[in-house]
Amino acid sequence: MVINALVLAGSVNSGKLAKVCPEPYEALIPLKGRPMVDYVVDSLLKTPEVKQIVVAGPKELSGRYPEGRVVLVDGGESVVESVQKGFKVLPRDTKTLVATSDIPLITPEEIKTFLFSCPPGYDVYYPVVYKEAIEERDKSVRRTYVTLKEGTVTGGNLFLVDPRIVEKAIVKAQDLIKLRKSPFKLSLLLGLGFVIKFLAKKLSVKELEEKVGGLLGIRGKAVFSRSFGIGVDVDKPEDLELVLKYLP
């Protein structure tokens, strides 16, 4: 298996982390003397299946990574815009692993395990990490969990995608993102039966795949994972303290 990778490193540091770190971008927040995004890029560089890496982020990252293997492009003002900019310089015939810059605990082994857990025949693969796997490692971790028929899970912070479907799906994804602040309109789109099953914790992963895939016009596959580094991101000061405990 040979893939490319896109690291989204353009998020402006304007949330909770800004209270403890003055860096203009979240990707530049220092962890043990290195920008947070370095740990993600390093793990990708050490994953044999990853050929080319594109980092969509600030110019401050210029010159940090091996030329030829890593390409830096400007990040966008939103995640969607960064994705679009990144895919403009990536070939369309090779699947791409998209990762956020705020998962410094991810390891090459976790990346490889995820890649080889993805069955053929789908456009997008998204990891869902079991709550019990996170808490086995550290019970102090606070994540947003969802209870499905198969268990309680949290969304991972990367996904494997066929570049050929990105432009088509991303426009529809933007519409869904806009609806997140209007639960009534979102529930109308999803369907009352779907919402009731979700609230009753009776929704299956297959039903979720079919609903989201239908809305975006793609074939999506959720991949169950027990990877701590995939399930833990840094978006608040407590997360910084957590990852510093585990970074070498």
C-alpha positions, -999 to +999 in steps of 0.1 A: +000+000+000+013+035-010-006+066+001+000+104+004-007+125+034-021+160+041-016+176+075-040+204+084-020+230+103-037+263+095-060+267+125-056+301+141-050+299+179-080+318+190-097+293+213-091+280+248-054+273+240-048+310+234-051+316+271-019+297+278+000+298+245+006+331+226+015+314+193-006+326+163-014+291+151-023+260+171+002+239+150+031+261+164+023+256+201+055+243+216+056+208+232+090+200+247+107+226+225+091+216+192+060+228+174+031+204+180+027+196+143+063+183+142+052+152+161+025+144+135+048+150+105+076+128+121+052+099+126+041+102+090+077+103+078+084+071+097+054+053+082+068+034+052+034+034+034+034+073+032+050+086+001+045+124-001+034+147+027+017+181+022+014+204+052-012+231+048-001+257+074+018+289+082+050+301+066+068+297+100+070+260+092+091+266+060+124+247+060+115+224+089+110+193+070+129+172+043+126+188+009+110+166-017+093+144+008+073+173+025+057+202+007+043+232+026+013+251+012-006+280+027-033+270+051-069+283+046-091+303+069-111+272+075-105+235+076-124+231+044-103+257+027-071+240+039-083+207+026-090+223-008-055+239-009-038+208+001-055+186-025-046+210-053-010+199-051-016+162-045-022+136-073-057+124-077-049+087-083-035+079-049-055+077-016-046+104+009-045+103+047-057+136+061-046+144+096-050+173+119-019+189+135-031+185+170-026+148+175+011+147+187+007+113+204+000+095+172+026+068+163+037+052+130+023+019+143-011+034+149-011+049+114-002+016+098-028-003+118-055+021+107-044+019+071-045-019+070-078-020+088-095-002+059-113-027+036-113-020-002-143-005-020-149+028-002-142+065-008-136+077+028-125+058+059-129+073+093-116+059+126-139+056+156-120+049+189-136+030+217-140+049+250-128+019+269-095+019+249-089+056+258-097+051+295-076+019+298-046+042+290-057+072+310-090+077+329-084+114+331-089+120+294-120+140+286-134+135+251-168+139+234-183+104+231-212+090+212-230+058+222-239+036+192-253+001+190-217-013+189-204+007+218-194+041+231-168+058+208-151+091+200-142+103+165-106+100+154-086+129+141-076+116+107-093+100+077-083+082+045-099+096+013-100+091-024-090+125-038-114+122-067-144+127-045-131+156-024-145+185-044-179+169-048-182+159-011-167+191+004-195+214-009-221+192+007-201+189+039-200+227+041-238+227+040-240+202+068-215+222+089-237+253+085-267+233+098-250+222+130-262+254+148-298+247+137-307+214+153-343+216+139-332+220+103-305+193+108-330+169+122-353+175+092-324+166+069-314+135+089-349+123+094-369+120+126-365+082+128-327+085+125-326+112+153-348+091+176-326+061+172-295+082+178-310+097+210-320+062+222-285+049+216-299+023+192-282+036+160-257+013+143-225+022+126-239+008+093-269+031+096-246+061+103-224+052+073-254+049+050-270+082+062-238+103+060-227+086+028-260+094+012-260+130+022-224+135+009-228+113-021-199+090-011-192+055+001-180+059+037-166+033+061-162+037+099-131+018+111-132+008+148-099+015+166-083+012+200-055+037+192-049+063+220-030+086+197-057+088+171-084+095+197-067+122+217-063+157+203-052+190+219-079+217+220-078+229+256-051+236+283-058+203+301-050+184+268-015+201+268-008+187+302-020+153+292+001+149+261+032+162+278+030+132+302+033+108+272+056+126+248+092+112+248 
